[in-house]
Amino acid sequence: MITPPTLILHHYPSSPFSEKVRLMLGYKKLPWKSVVIPMVSPKPDLISLTGGYRRTPVLQVGADIYCDTALIADVLEHVEPLPVLYPEPSKGMARTLAQWADTTLFWTSMAYNLQPRGIAQLFEHAPPEAALAFAQDRKAMSGGMSRQRPQDAAAAYRSYLRRLSDMLDDRPFLLGDMPCITDFAMYHPLWFTRVRTSVLAGVLDATPAVSEWMDRMAAIGHGAMEKFSAHEAIAVAAASTPAALLDDVFLDEHGIALGSKVQVCAETFGQEPTHGELVAATRMHYTLRRTDERAGVVHVHFPRIGYSLKVAELA
Ligand SMILES: N[C@@H](CCC(=O)N[C@@H](CS)C(=O)NCC(=O)O)C(=O)O
């Protein structure tokens, strides 16, 4: 019997993108270890592993560090192919709808959720400086992005919910009888409204089919989770060797050779770069090798979509 690798998720409870991954782990019945990371920078333990990337969540498998939930979903599908996240023949449609959910739907939902009443609820049990630190951190991350006003977001959000409701007219999940990547991606921004900013959850009342679908998604659960500390996770990385890279195609779109010193950063929101040696550039992702004082040699993986690759700028 092949033992599945130990999956370590770096996340925090109120993070919607983390909820997407927690549910996919539950769906695939993959046991996982949970490292709770701070909601705002600084995040020194996470950065030890990623080398700069600070968004949430991050999946660690030994000395391999996977950034972004689109890539994490691919890794989970590889580790445990069943039940499938990308069903044929609608794989392309499922991925495309998921990408729309993780961008347009997510930002519309968050512009609505993070209006003053939502923020007040989120931080009702926290000291007053926590809300301020959160606002300042997210503003610094958003450099150049414009956030919709809550009133505009509310109207768009209602339209999107009606469209989802329409998709659920004759089926229990968005593309059929079983959940797929589209369901997990559409669910997490709505989960935030319903669970984290429930004072604003009235927006869901006009679309009961969506609420019923959300109940079905929530029932999947998070699977078998065990608490783990950041120190333990870093020790796992230090004691591990990154997985051998497949003899995969090297697809060069940039004129940057393997072995070059490069930097990768998100195209929007949280653009802190990760520096390293480019050791793989497949059709779907980049891999950077870096050496960290605490974590040792790690491979940090990013999807191509949504990330920018450049020759490293000298510090
Ligand atoms: N495209 C990324 C988006 C991740 C993202 O924006 N996550 C939010 C939290 S849900 C974040 O990083 N917020 C700032 C932080 O946690 O530091 C993904 O799919 O993982």
The ligand as an SDF file (V2000), in Angstrom:
LIG
                    3D

 20 19  0  0  0  0  0  0  0  0999 V2000
   -5.3130   33.3640   -5.7840 N   0  0  0  0  0  0  0  0  0  0  0  0
   -4.9630   33.1040   -4.4130 C   0  0  0  0  0  0  0  0  0  0  0  0
   -5.6980   34.0920   -3.4920 C   0  0  0  0  0  0  0  0  0  0  0  0
   -5.3570   33.9210   -2.0320 C   0  0  0  0  0  0  0  0  0  0  0  0
   -5.8470   35.0880   -1.1910 C   0  0  0  0  0  0  0  0  0  0  0  0
   -6.0790   36.1980   -1.6640 O   0  0  0  0  0  0  0  0  0  0  0  0
   -6.0080   34.8250    0.1040 N   0  0  0  0  0  0  0  0  0  0  0  0
   -6.3700   35.8490    1.0480 C   0  0  0  0  0  0  0  0  0  0  0  0
   -7.0150   35.2340    2.2780 C   0  0  0  0  0  0  0  0  0  0  0  0
   -8.4480   34.3060    1.9180 S   0  0  0  0  0  0  0  0  0  0  0  0
   -5.1080   36.5030    1.5670 C   0  0  0  0  0  0  0  0  0  0  0  0
   -4.0250   36.0560    1.2460 O   0  0  0  0  0  0  0  0  0  0  0  0
   -5.2380   37.5260    2.3900 N   0  0  0  0  0  0  0  0  0  0  0  0
   -4.0920   38.1170    2.9960 C   0  0  0  0  0  0  0  0  0  0  0  0
   -3.3970   37.2430    3.9670 C   0  0  0  0  0  0  0  0  0  0  0  0
   -3.9510   36.2340    4.4220 O   0  0  0  0  0  0  0  0  0  0  0  0
   -2.2740   37.5670    4.3160 O   0  0  0  0  0  0  0  0  0  0  0  0
   -5.3170   31.6630   -4.0810 C   0  0  0  0  0  0  0  0  0  0  0  0
   -6.1350   31.0550   -4.7960 O   0  0  0  0  0  0  0  0  0  0  0  0
   -4.7130   31.0930   -3.1550 O   0  0  0  0  0  0  0  0  0  0  0  0
  1  2  1  0
  2  3  1  0
  2 18  1  0
  3  4  1  0
  4  5  1  0
  5  6  2  0
  5  7  1  0
  7  8  1  0
  8  9  1  0
  8 11  1  0
  9 10  1  0
 11 12  2  0
 11 13  1  0
 13 14  1  0
 14 15  1  0
 15 16  2  0
 15 17  1  0
 18 19  2  0
 18 20  1  0
M  END
$$$$
